[in-house]
Amino acid sequence: MPIRWILHWQPHQGTVVNSHTLNEISQCVENINGVKDGRWKSTLTFYRPNLRDQSIATDFPRDFLGISLMEQPTKYYFIIRGHKIVVEADSSILTIMEKLQSYKSKVALNFEGVQYKLGDFQLRVIKVVPNQAENLRGILMEIEYLPISSVEKPRPIMEEFIEIWREVLSKKSLPGHFMRAEPNFKEYGLGDTYTPQHTAVQYAAALAQLIASVQLRN
């Protein structure tokens, strides 16, 4: 699986994320000859234990994340951030969870966007929206370098590409900038060969940053 970096949009203090910013970012990708290559969607769900007996609360993780990735339709990924655990499961686990009623979905967020091809890179401009609503909560960008599936080897290439990309964006004078929350993959027991688990961990890290930036603005 090709190496992928996920960046989140950090708005300037006192500004909000809106569809105008999203459209301007998409326009920038097209201006550097990014070719549209279809739609993109992933879903992230916060789960909480559905406890009838509060005395056993300490036996369960307080919360964890579940992530479905479009390119892995038969899989589902769980992340327990407090314990630095990421697990790949069969997507049928969702049916089992529904029947067991041990955890309930607290919030679900959709990551929806457009995929672009740009030479050896694939870019996705993604809006973060709650499952039952249309209001934009954040913007993410996925940058995938197709020739290499090592986490470390393409780092200089990725960093150089992001510098060029930031320069392109700076011409738009948008109220914010892209940042990368770089998780420590080793903490999750992940190696140098990039896997969907690496993507799931990055989504969790990017989301934590998005939530922190919303709290900061409020």
Residue pairs with C-beta under 8 A, 6 or more apart in sequence:
1 149
1 194
1 195
1 196
2 122
2 144
2 145
2 146
2 147
2 148
2 149
2 194
3 144
3 145
3 148
3 149
3 150
3 151
3 154
3 158
3 194
4 142
4 143
4 144
4 145
4 194
4 198
4 199
4 202
5 142
5 143
5 158
5 162
5 180
5 202
6 140
6 141
6 142
6 143
6 180
6 181
6 199
6 202
6 203
6 205
6 206
7 140
7 141
7 142
7 143
7 162
7 178
7 179
7 180
7 206
8 138
8 139
8 140
8 141
8 178
8 179
8 180
8 181
8 206
8 209
8 210
8 213
9 17
9 21
9 25
9 138
9 139
9 140
9 141
9 176
9 177
9 178
10 176
10 177
10 178
10 179
10 209
10 213
11 17
11 21
11 175
11 176
11 213
11 217
12 175
12 176
13 216
13 217
14 217
15 175
15 176
15 217
16 217
17 136
17 137
17 138
17 139
17 176
18 136
19 127
19 136
21 139
21 174
21 175
21 176
22 125
22 127
22 136
22 139
24 172
24 174
25 125
25 139
25 141
25 169
25 174
26 114
26 125
28 165
28 168
28 169
28 172
29 116
29 118
29 123
29 125
30 36
30 116
31 168
32 118
32 165
32 168
33 118
34 116
34 117
34 118
34 123
35 116
35 117
35 118
36 114
36 115
36 116
37 115
37 116
37 117
37 122
38 114
38 115
39 112
39 113
39 114
39 115
40 70
40 111
40 112
40 113
40 114
40 115
40 124
40 126
40 142
41 70
41 110
41 111
41 112
41 113
42 67
42 68
42 69
42 70
42 110
42 111
42 203
43 67
43 68
43 108
43 109
43 110
43 111
43 131
44 65
44 66
44 67
44 108
44 109
44 111
44 203
44 204
44 207
45 65
45 66
45 67
45 105
45 106
45 107
45 108
45 109
46 63
46 64
46 65
46 105
46 106
46 107
46 108
47 63
47 64
47 65
47 66
47 103
47 104
47 105
47 106
48 62
48 63
48 103
48 104
48 106
49 57
49 60
49 61
49 62
49 102
49 103
50 101
50 102
50 103
50 104
51 57
51 60
60 102
61 80
61 82
61 83
62 82
63 106
64 78
64 79
64 80
64 81
64 103
65 78
65 79
65 81
65 200
65 203
65 204
65 207
66 76
66 77
66 78
66 79
66 94
67 76
67 77
67 78
67 79
67 200
67 203
67 204
68 75
68 76
68 77
68 91
69 75
69 77
69 196
69 199
69 200
71 196
72 196
73 91
74 90
74 91
75 88
75 89
75 90
75 91
75 196
76 88
76 89
76 90
76 91
76 93
76 94
77 86
77 87
77 88
77 89
77 196
77 197
77 200
78 85
78 86
78 87
78 89
79 85
79 86
79 87
79 200
79 201
79 204
81 204
81 208
84 187
84 188
84 189
85 188
86 188
86 189
86 190
86 197
86 200
86 201
88 196
88 197
97 103
107 130
107 131
108 130
108 131
109 128
109 129
109 130
109 131
109 137
109 207
110 128
110 129
110 130
110 131
111 126
111 127
111 128
111 140
111 203
112 126
112 127
112 129
113 124
113 125
113 126
113 127
113 140
114 124
114 125
115 122
115 123
115 124
116 122
116 123
116 124
116 125
120 145
120 146
120 147
121 143
121 144
121 145
121 146
121 161
122 142
122 143
122 144
122 146
123 141
123 142
123 143
123 144
124 140
124 141
124 142
124 144
125 139
125 141
126 139
126 140
126 141
126 142
127 136
127 138
127 139
128 136
128 137
128 138
128 139
128 140
128 207
128 210
129 135
129 136
129 137
130 137
137 210
137 214
138 210
138 213
138 214
140 206
140 210
141 178
143 158
143 161
143 162
143 165
145 154
145 157
145 158
145 161
147 154
148 154
149 193
149 194
150 192
150 193
150 194
151 185
151 191
151 192
151 193
151 194
151 198
152 192
162 178
162 180
165 178
166 177
166 178
169 177
169 178
179 209
181 202
181 205
181 206
181 208
181 209
182 205
183 201
183 202
183 204
183 205
185 191
185 198
185 201
188 197
188 201
190 197
190 198
190 201
